[in-house]
Amino acid sequence: MISAYVGEGETTDDTLLTFGGYGVVRVPRLQVLLRYICEHGFEHHTAMSLSRTAAAISEAFGKYLGWDVYLHQ
C-alpha cells in the first residue's frame, strides 16, 4: 500500500547559503507533523507546490487511488 501525507504552509523570504533546490516554509503545528512523519517511517524528502490544494490532493489520493493519506491541518 502507498502512504502519503499532505498539508499546507507558506514560503518565507529567508536567505539560505546553500545550493540546489531549496526553500524555507512555515508549517502550522510543525511538531505534530514531524511526529507523524517519524512515527510512520517516512523519508525526509518532500515535494512542494505554490498552490493551496492539500484537501483536493488528499481526496484524490485516498478516494480515487486508494492510498492511505494523512491530511495535516
Biopython code that builds the backbone (N, CA, C, O; Angstrom):
import numpy as np
from Bio.PDB.StructureBuilder import StructureBuilder

atoms = [
    (1, "MET", "N", (0.848, -1.186, 0.000)),
    (1, "MET", "CA", (0.000, 0.000, 0.000)),
    (1, "MET", "C", (0.891, 1.246, 0.000)),
    (1, "MET", "O", (1.936, 1.274, 0.649)),
    (2, "ILE", "N", (0.471, 2.251, -0.721)),
    (2, "ILE", "CA", (1.179, 3.528, -0.749)),
    (2, "ILE", "C", (0.590, 4.434, 0.322)),
    (2, "ILE", "O", (-0.629, 4.531, 0.468)),
    (3, "SER", "N", (1.463, 5.094, 1.066)),
    (3, "SER", "CA", (1.054, 6.056, 2.089)),
    (3, "SER", "C", (1.621, 7.423, 1.754)),
    (3, "SER", "O", (2.690, 7.531, 1.154)),
    (4, "ALA", "N", (0.900, 8.466, 2.143)),
    (4, "ALA", "CA", (1.345, 9.831, 1.870)),
    (4, "ALA", "C", (0.843, 10.762, 2.969)),
    (4, "ALA", "O", (-0.090, 10.435, 3.702)),
    (5, "TYR", "N", (1.472, 11.912, 3.067)),
    (5, "TYR", "CA", (0.947, 12.971, 3.912)),
    (5, "TYR", "C", (0.962, 14.254, 3.100)),
    (5, "TYR", "O", (1.874, 14.482, 2.306)),
    (6, "VAL", "N", (-0.038, 15.083, 3.297)),
    (6, "VAL", "CA", (-0.117, 16.370, 2.618)),
    (6, "VAL", "C", (-0.525, 17.428, 3.634)),
    (6, "VAL", "O", (-1.162, 17.128, 4.644)),
    (7, "GLY", "N", (-0.152, 18.655, 3.354)),
    (7, "GLY", "CA", (-0.506, 19.765, 4.226)),
    (7, "GLY", "C", (-0.201, 21.067, 3.520)),
    (7, "GLY", "O", (0.246, 21.080, 2.373)),
    (8, "GLU", "N", (-0.443, 22.147, 4.209)),
    (8, "GLU", "CA", (-0.202, 23.467, 3.623)),
    (8, "GLU", "C", (0.621, 24.322, 4.564)),
    (8, "GLU", "O", (0.631, 24.118, 5.778)),
    (9, "GLY", "N", (1.299, 25.270, 3.983)),
    (9, "GLY", "CA", (2.123, 26.217, 4.731)),
    (9, "GLY", "C", (2.312, 27.452, 3.871)),
    (9, "GLY", "O", (1.543, 27.712, 2.946)),
    (10, "GLU", "N", (3.344, 28.201, 4.195)),
    (10, "GLU", "CA", (3.648, 29.384, 3.383)),
    (10, "GLU", "C", (5.150, 29.533, 3.248)),
    (10, "GLU", "O", (5.897, 29.254, 4.186)),
    (11, "THR", "N", (5.593, 29.974, 2.076)),
    (11, "THR", "CA", (7.015, 30.195, 1.866)),
    (11, "THR", "C", (7.430, 31.487, 2.559)),
    (11, "THR", "O", (6.624, 32.397, 2.750)),
    (12, "THR", "N", (8.700, 31.545, 2.929)),
    (12, "THR", "CA", (9.241, 32.752, 3.556)),
    (12, "THR", "C", (10.349, 33.316, 2.669)),
    (12, "THR", "O", (10.750, 32.683, 1.692)),
    (13, "ASP", "N", (10.831, 34.484, 3.004)),
    (13, "ASP", "CA", (11.917, 35.117, 2.251)),
    (13, "ASP", "C", (13.271, 34.909, 2.923)),
    (13, "ASP", "O", (14.215, 35.648, 2.641)),
    (14, "ASP", "N", (13.384, 33.920, 3.804)),
    (14, "ASP", "CA", (14.650, 33.671, 4.490)),
    (14, "ASP", "C", (15.753, 33.345, 3.497)),
    (14, "ASP", "O", (15.532, 32.615, 2.530)),
    (15, "THR", "N", (16.945, 33.889, 3.737)),
    (15, "THR", "CA", (18.102, 33.647, 2.892)),
    (15, "THR", "C", (18.846, 32.415, 3.401)),
    (15, "THR", "O", (19.066, 32.262, 4.602)),
    (16, "LEU", "N", (19.229, 31.544, 2.475)),
    (16, "LEU", "CA", (19.998, 30.354, 2.825)),
    (16, "LEU", "C", (21.294, 30.346, 2.031)),
    (16, "LEU", "O", (21.302, 30.686, 0.847)),
    (17, "LEU", "N", (22.376, 29.966, 2.670)),
    (17, "LEU", "CA", (23.660, 29.843, 1.995)),
    (17, "LEU", "C", (23.857, 28.369, 1.640)),
    (17, "LEU", "O", (24.547, 27.636, 2.347)),
    (18, "THR", "N", (23.249, 27.953, 0.546)),
    (18, "THR", "CA", (23.317, 26.567, 0.108)),
    (18, "THR", "C", (23.161, 26.522, -1.406)),
    (18, "THR", "O", (23.197, 27.565, -2.058)),
    (19, "PHE", "N", (22.994, 25.364, -1.960)),
    (19, "PHE", "CA", (22.852, 25.213, -3.404)),
    (19, "PHE", "C", (21.750, 24.209, -3.690)),
    (19, "PHE", "O", (21.256, 23.544, -2.779)),
    (20, "GLY", "N", (21.365, 24.100, -4.954)),
    (20, "GLY", "CA", (20.325, 23.148, -5.348)),
    (20, "GLY", "C", (18.939, 23.699, -5.108)),
    (20, "GLY", "O", (18.761, 24.900, -4.904)),
    (21, "GLY", "N", (17.965, 22.820, -5.132)),
    (21, "GLY", "CA", (16.577, 23.214, -4.884)),
    (21, "GLY", "C", (16.331, 23.325, -3.393)),
    (21, "GLY", "O", (16.470, 22.340, -2.668)),
    (22, "TYR", "N", (15.975, 24.483, -2.932)),
    (22, "TYR", "CA", (15.772, 24.695, -1.501)),
    (22, "TYR", "C", (14.764, 25.799, -1.272)),
    (22, "TYR", "O", (14.425, 26.547, -2.189)),
    (23, "GLY", "N", (14.295, 25.895, -0.062)),
    (23, "GLY", "CA", (13.386, 26.957, 0.333)),
    (23, "GLY", "C", (13.053, 26.808, 1.799)),
    (23, "GLY", "O", (13.324, 25.774, 2.409)),
    (24, "VAL", "N", (12.469, 27.835, 2.355)),
    (24, "VAL", "CA", (12.043, 27.811, 3.744)),
    (24, "VAL", "C", (10.529, 27.950, 3.755)),
    (24, "VAL", "O", (9.973, 28.841, 3.112)),
    (25, "VAL", "N", (9.871, 27.069, 4.485)),
    (25, "VAL", "CA", (8.417, 27.049, 4.543)),
    (25, "VAL", "C", (7.980, 27.072, 5.997)),
    (25, "VAL", "O", (8.538, 26.362, 6.834)),
    (26, "ARG", "N", (6.994, 27.878, 6.289)),
    (26, "ARG", "CA", (6.386, 27.916, 7.629)),
    (26, "ARG", "C", (5.167, 26.996, 7.594)),
    (26, "ARG", "O", (4.240, 27.209, 6.813)),
    (27, "VAL", "N", (5.180, 25.969, 8.453)),
    (27, "VAL", "CA", (4.100, 24.985, 8.501)),
    (27, "VAL", "C", (3.427, 25.057, 9.869)),
    (27, "VAL", "O", (4.093, 24.872, 10.887)),
    (28, "PRO", "N", (2.126, 25.319, 9.914)),
    (28, "PRO", "CA", (1.418, 25.337, 11.201)),
    (28, "PRO", "C", (1.520, 23.971, 11.888)),
    (28, "PRO", "O", (1.422, 22.929, 11.239)),
    (29, "ARG", "N", (1.718, 23.993, 13.207)),
    (29, "ARG", "CA", (1.786, 22.766, 14.004)),
    (29, "ARG", "C", (2.842, 21.809, 13.461)),
    (29, "ARG", "O", (2.599, 20.608, 13.344)),
    (30, "LEU", "N", (4.013, 22.345, 13.131)),
    (30, "LEU", "CA", (5.082, 21.550, 12.527)),
    (30, "LEU", "C", (5.491, 20.369, 13.411)),
    (30, "LEU", "O", (5.756, 19.284, 12.892)),
    (31, "GLN", "N", (5.547, 20.552, 14.714)),
    (31, "GLN", "CA", (5.955, 19.448, 15.590)),
    (31, "GLN", "C", (5.000, 18.262, 15.485)),
    (31, "GLN", "O", (5.432, 17.110, 15.532)),
    (32, "VAL", "N", (3.705, 18.539, 15.344)),
    (32, "VAL", "CA", (2.721, 17.464, 15.170)),
    (32, "VAL", "C", (2.997, 16.706, 13.872)),
    (32, "VAL", "O", (2.976, 15.475, 13.845)),
    (33, "LEU", "N", (3.255, 17.449, 12.803)),
    (33, "LEU", "CA", (3.551, 16.821, 11.513)),
    (33, "LEU", "C", (4.844, 16.017, 11.589)),
    (33, "LEU", "O", (4.891, 14.893, 11.090)),
    (34, "LEU", "N", (5.889, 16.561, 12.196)),
    (34, "LEU", "CA", (7.162, 15.845, 12.305)),
    (34, "LEU", "C", (7.007, 14.553, 13.103)),
    (34, "LEU", "O", (7.613, 13.537, 12.765)),
    (35, "ARG", "N", (6.204, 14.589, 14.150)),
    (35, "ARG", "CA", (5.959, 13.372, 14.932)),
    (35, "ARG", "C", (5.298, 12.312, 14.046)),
    (35, "ARG", "O", (5.689, 11.145, 14.068)),
    (36, "TYR", "N", (4.297, 12.728, 13.269)),
    (36, "TYR", "CA", (3.612, 11.790, 12.370)),
    (36, "TYR", "C", (4.606, 11.194, 11.367)),
    (36, "TYR", "O", (4.622, 9.984, 11.143)),
    (37, "ILE", "N", (5.428, 12.054, 10.770)),
    (37, "ILE", "CA", (6.408, 11.603, 9.776)),
    (37, "ILE", "C", (7.354, 10.576, 10.384)),
    (37, "ILE", "O", (7.608, 9.534, 9.779)),
    (38, "CYS", "N", (7.873, 10.853, 11.563)),
    (38, "CYS", "CA", (8.820, 9.945, 12.216)),
    (38, "CYS", "C", (8.156, 8.648, 12.660)),
    (38, "CYS", "O", (8.715, 7.568, 12.467)),
    (39, "GLU", "N", (6.981, 8.743, 13.247)),
    (39, "GLU", "CA", (6.305, 7.544, 13.753)),
    (39, "GLU", "C", (5.824, 6.617, 12.646)),
    (39, "GLU", "O", (5.595, 5.431, 12.885)),
    (40, "HIS", "N", (5.668, 7.148, 11.437)),
    (40, "HIS", "CA", (5.171, 6.323, 10.334)),
    (40, "HIS", "C", (6.256, 5.995, 9.301)),
    (40, "HIS", "O", (5.953, 5.472, 8.229)),
    (41, "GLY", "N", (7.504, 6.298, 9.618)),
    (41, "GLY", "CA", (8.634, 5.865, 8.799)),
    (41, "GLY", "C", (8.818, 6.550, 7.465)),
    (41, "GLY", "O", (9.411, 5.970, 6.556)),
    (42, "PHE", "N", (8.326, 7.772, 7.320)),
    (42, "PHE", "CA", (8.506, 8.493, 6.058)),
    (42, "PHE", "C", (9.945, 8.983, 5.919)),
    (42, "PHE", "O", (10.607, 9.273, 6.916)),
    (43, "GLU", "N", (10.416, 9.073, 4.700)),
    (43, "GLU", "CA", (11.711, 9.675, 4.411)),
    (43, "GLU", "C", (11.607, 11.190, 4.567)),
    (43, "GLU", "O", (10.503, 11.724, 4.674)),
    (44, "HIS", "N", (12.733, 11.881, 4.581)),
    (44, "HIS", "CA", (12.708, 13.315, 4.823)),
    (44, "HIS", "C", (12.520, 14.153, 3.563)),
    (44, "HIS", "O", (12.391, 15.373, 3.662)),
    (45, "HIS", "N", (12.501, 13.546, 2.395)),
    (45, "HIS", "CA", (12.334, 14.321, 1.167)),
    (45, "HIS", "C", (10.866, 14.700, 0.970)),
    (45, "HIS", "O", (9.963, 13.938, 1.315)),
    (46, "THR", "N", (10.648, 15.882, 0.413)),
    (46, "THR", "CA", (9.288, 16.356, 0.194)),
    (46, "THR", "C", (9.166, 16.968, -1.201)),
    (46, "THR", "O", (10.160, 17.175, -1.897)),
    (47, "ALA", "N", (7.943, 17.246, -1.584)),
    (47, "ALA", "CA", (7.660, 17.985, -2.817)),
    (47, "ALA", "C", (6.792, 19.168, -2.423)),
    (47, "ALA", "O", (6.056, 19.098, -1.439)),
    (48, "MET", "N", (6.872, 20.248, -3.180)),
    (48, "MET", "CA", (6.154, 21.455, -2.817)),
    (48, "MET", "C", (5.484, 22.068, -4.041)),
    (48, "MET", "O", (6.021, 22.032, -5.148)),
    (49, "SER", "N", (4.315, 22.622, -3.820)),
    (49, "SER", "CA", (3.591, 23.357, -4.847)),
    (49, "SER", "C", (3.213, 24.707, -4.234)),
    (49, "SER", "O", (2.982, 24.792, -3.028)),
    (50, "LEU", "N", (3.148, 25.728, -5.028)),
    (50, "LEU", "CA", (2.782, 27.048, -4.512)),
    (50, "LEU", "C", (1.272, 27.263, -4.496)),
    (50, "LEU", "O", (0.814, 28.401, -4.388)),
    (51, "SER", "N", (0.495, 26.192, -4.602)),
    (51, "SER", "CA", (-0.964, 26.286, -4.592)),
    (51, "SER", "C", (-1.524, 25.812, -3.252)),
    (51, "SER", "O", (-0.819, 25.190, -2.457)),
    (52, "ARG", "N", (-2.780, 26.111, -3.017)),
    (52, "ARG", "CA", (-3.492, 25.653, -1.813)),
    (52, "ARG", "C", (-4.394, 24.490, -2.216)),
    (52, "ARG", "O", (-5.592, 24.674, -2.430)),
    (53, "THR", "N", (-3.819, 23.295, -2.318)),
    (53, "THR", "CA", (-4.559, 22.158, -2.860)),
    (53, "THR", "C", (-4.473, 20.897, -1.994)),
    (53, "THR", "O", (-4.790, 19.807, -2.470)),
    (54, "ALA", "N", (-4.056, 21.024, -0.749)),
    (54, "ALA", "CA", (-3.853, 19.842, 0.105)),
    (54, "ALA", "C", (-5.121, 19.008, 0.236)),
    (54, "ALA", "O", (-5.058, 17.782, 0.135)),
    (55, "ALA", "N", (-6.258, 19.635, 0.458)),
    (55, "ALA", "CA", (-7.504, 18.881, 0.631)),
    (55, "ALA", "C", (-7.874, 18.124, -0.643)),
    (55, "ALA", "O", (-8.296, 16.970, -0.578)),
    (56, "ALA", "N", (-7.719, 18.764, -1.790)),
    (56, "ALA", "CA", (-8.045, 18.108, -3.061)),
    (56, "ALA", "C", (-7.078, 16.956, -3.351)),
    (56, "ALA", "O", (-7.495, 15.901, -3.828)),
    (57, "ILE", "N", (-5.806, 17.157, -3.068)),
    (57, "ILE", "CA", (-4.823, 16.099, -3.283)),
    (57, "ILE", "C", (-5.097, 14.928, -2.346)),
    (57, "ILE", "O", (-5.036, 13.769, -2.757)),
    (58, "SER", "N", (-5.398, 15.234, -1.091)),
    (58, "SER", "CA", (-5.722, 14.195, -0.123)),
    (58, "SER", "C", (-6.924, 13.377, -0.592)),
    (58, "SER", "O", (-6.908, 12.148, -0.525)),
    (59, "GLU", "N", (-7.958, 14.056, -1.062)),
    (59, "GLU", "CA", (-9.145, 13.358, -1.552)),
    (59, "GLU", "C", (-8.820, 12.492, -2.763)),
    (59, "GLU", "O", (-9.257, 11.344, -2.841)),
    (60, "ALA", "N", (-8.063, 13.029, -3.696)),
    (60, "ALA", "CA", (-7.728, 12.269, -4.905)),
    (60, "ALA", "C", (-6.894, 11.039, -4.571)),
    (60, "ALA", "O", (-7.179, 9.948, -5.065)),
    (61, "PHE", "N", (-5.865, 11.201, -3.736)),
    (61, "PHE", "CA", (-5.018, 10.068, -3.359)),
    (61, "PHE", "C", (-5.816, 9.006, -2.610)),
    (61, "PHE", "O", (-5.688, 7.814, -2.889)),
    (62, "GLY", "N", (-6.632, 9.439, -1.667)),
    (62, "GLY", "CA", (-7.375, 8.497, -0.833)),
    (62, "GLY", "C", (-8.572, 7.875, -1.523)),
    (62, "GLY", "O", (-8.731, 6.654, -1.537)),
    (63, "LYS", "N", (-9.408, 8.720, -2.093)),
    (63, "LYS", "CA", (-10.673, 8.252, -2.665)),
    (63, "LYS", "C", (-10.502, 7.553, -4.012)),
    (63, "LYS", "O", (-11.121, 6.519, -4.266)),
    (64, "TYR", "N", (-9.668, 8.117, -4.862)),
    (64, "TYR", "CA", (-9.569, 7.596, -6.219)),
    (64, "TYR", "C", (-8.399, 6.641, -6.442)),
    (64, "TYR", "O", (-8.461, 5.778, -7.318)),
    (65, "LEU", "N", (-7.334, 6.793, -5.655)),
    (65, "LEU", "CA", (-6.185, 5.901, -5.812)),
    (65, "LEU", "C", (-6.090, 4.860, -4.695)),
    (65, "LEU", "O", (-5.317, 3.907, -4.790)),
    (66, "GLY", "N", (-6.884, 5.051, -3.633)),
    (66, "GLY", "CA", (-6.891, 4.090, -2.540)),
    (66, "GLY", "C", (-5.696, 4.160, -1.614)),
    (66, "GLY", "O", (-5.423, 3.209, -0.882)),
    (67, "TRP", "N", (-4.970, 5.289, -1.637)),
    (67, "TRP", "CA", (-3.802, 5.449, -0.772)),
    (67, "TRP", "C", (-4.227, 5.772, 0.654)),
    (67, "TRP", "O", (-5.316, 6.296, 0.890)),
    (68, "ASP", "N", (-3.352, 5.453, 1.596)),
    (68, "ASP", "CA", (-3.519, 5.858, 2.991)),
    (68, "ASP", "C", (-2.923, 7.260, 3.113)),
    (68, "ASP", "O", (-1.712, 7.424, 2.971)),
    (69, "VAL", "N", (-3.755, 8.275, 3.375)),
    (69, "VAL", "CA", (-3.305, 9.663, 3.351)),
    (69, "VAL", "C", (-3.585, 10.357, 4.674)),
    (69, "VAL", "O", (-4.686, 10.262, 5.215)),
    (70, "TYR", "N", (-2.570, 11.063, 5.196)),
    (70, "TYR", "CA", (-2.731, 11.922, 6.370)),
    (70, "TYR", "C", (-2.797, 13.363, 5.869)),
    (70, "TYR", "O", (-1.863, 13.843, 5.226)),
    (71, "LEU", "N", (-3.896, 14.047, 6.161)),
    (71, "LEU", "CA", (-4.046, 15.457, 5.802)),
    (71, "LEU", "C", (-3.710, 16.286, 7.037)),
    (71, "LEU", "O", (-4.493, 16.350, 7.984)),
    (72, "HIS", "N", (-2.545, 16.915, 7.020)),
    (72, "HIS", "CA", (-2.107, 17.741, 8.150)),
    (72, "HIS", "C", (-2.808, 19.080, 8.114)),
    (72, "HIS", "O", (-2.805, 19.772, 7.097)),
    (73, "GLN", "N", (-3.417, 19.442, 9.255)),
    (73, "GLN", "CA", (-4.119, 20.732, 9.341)),
    (73, "GLN", "C", (-3.703, 21.476, 10.568)),
    (73, "GLN", "O", (-4.185, 22.582, 10.812)),
]
sb = StructureBuilder()
sb.init_structure("model")
sb.init_model(0)
sb.init_chain("A")
sb.init_seg("    ")
for serial, (resi, resn, name, xyz) in enumerate(atoms, 1):
    if name == "N":
        sb.init_residue(resn, " ", resi, " ")
    sb.init_atom(name, np.array(xyz, "f"), 0.0, 1.0, " ", f" {name:<3s}", serial, name[0])
structure = sb.get_structure()
